[in-house]
């Protein structure tokens, strides 16, 4: 989880993830879409790849072209963690609501 958050802490890498939600793209397409140089985009894509957020394939027609796509399993794990966190806070807020309502009823009874 730490690796995922570290990779997504950068706004450019979050933009890359947003672009890849629509499907696989070549590195050059991603760089052009974000107005970045190819070497700068290569560094961001390397971080996303090493942290397990994207996979890369070599295009069959041109071995220099690489096609990037999201790794769903990483995002499924992230969503599971967020769901657990949300469940915890929903439970806490529910308990607070019950306490506040009981306190309010107790004051109104006086």
C-alpha positions in Angstrom: 0.0 0.0 0.0 2.8 2.4 0.8 4.3 1.9 -2.7 0.9 2.7 -4.3 0.5 5.9 -2.3 4.1 7.0 -2.9 3.6 6.6 -6.7 0.2 8.3 -6.7 1.5 11.2 -4.5 2.8 12.9 -7.7 0.1 14.8 -9.7 1.6 13.8 -13.0 1.4 10.2 -12.2 -2.2 10.5 -11.1 -2.9 12.1 -14.5 -1.2 9.2 -16.2 -3.5 6.8 -14.3 -6.5 8.9 -15.4 -5.5 8.6 -19.0 -4.9 4.9 -18.8 -8.4 4.3 -17.3 -9.7 4.6 -20.9 -7.3 1.8 -22.1 -3.7 1.1 -23.0 -1.6 3.9 -24.5 1.8 4.3 -25.9 4.3 6.3 -23.9 4.6 8.9 -26.6 0.8 9.4 -26.5 0.8 9.9 -22.8 3.7 12.4 -23.0 1.9 14.3 -25.7 -1.4 14.3 -23.9 0.2 15.8 -20.7 2.5 18.1 -22.6 5.7 16.5 -21.3 9.0 15.5 -22.8 9.4 11.8 -23.5 12.3 11.4 -21.1 10.4 13.1 -18.3 7.4 10.8 -19.0 9.6 7.8 -19.1 10.7 8.5 -15.5 7.1 8.8 -14.3 6.1 5.6 -16.2 9.1 3.8 -14.7 7.9 4.7 -11.2 4.4 3.5 -11.9 5.8 0.3 -13.4 8.2 -0.5 -10.5 5.5 0.3 -7.9 3.1 -2.2 -9.6 0.5 0.2 -10.9 1.1 -0.3 -14.7 2.2 -3.1 -17.0 4.1 -2.5 -20.1 4.1 -4.5 -23.4 6.3 -4.1 -26.4 4.3 -3.5 -29.6 4.7 -6.2 -32.1 5.3 -4.0 -35.1 8.0 -1.8 -33.5 10.0 -3.1 -30.6 10.8 0.4 -29.5 7.2 1.2 -28.9 5.9 0.3 -25.5 2.2 0.1 -24.6 1.2 0.9 -21.0 -1.9 -0.3 -19.2 -3.2 -0.2 -15.6 -2.8 -3.3 -13.4 -6.2 -3.9 -12.0 -5.1 -6.0 -9.1 -3.2 -3.1 -7.5 -6.3 -0.9 -7.7 -8.5 -3.7 -6.3 -6.2 -3.9 -3.3 -6.3 -0.1 -2.9 -10.2 -0.1 -3.1 -10.4 -3.0 -0.5 -8.3 -0.9 1.9 -10.4 2.2 1.3 -13.6 0.2 1.8 -12.3 -1.0 5.2 -11.4 2.5 6.2 -14.9 3.7 5.1 -16.6 1.0 7.1 -14.6 1.9 10.2 -15.6 5.6 9.9 -19.2 4.8 9.2 -19.3 2.7 12.3 -17.6 5.5 14.4 -20.0 8.1 13.0 -23.0 5.8 13.7 -21.9 5.4 17.3 -21.4 9.2 17.7 -24.9 9.8 16.2 -26.4 7.4 18.8 -24.6 9.0 21.6 -25.6 12.5 20.5 -29.2 11.5 20.1 -29.3 9.8 23.6 -27.7 12.9 25.1 -30.2 15.1 23.4 -33.1 13.0 24.6 -31.7 13.0 28.2 -31.6 16.8 28.2 -35.1 17.1 26.8 -36.5 14.8 29.5 -35.3 17.1 32.2 
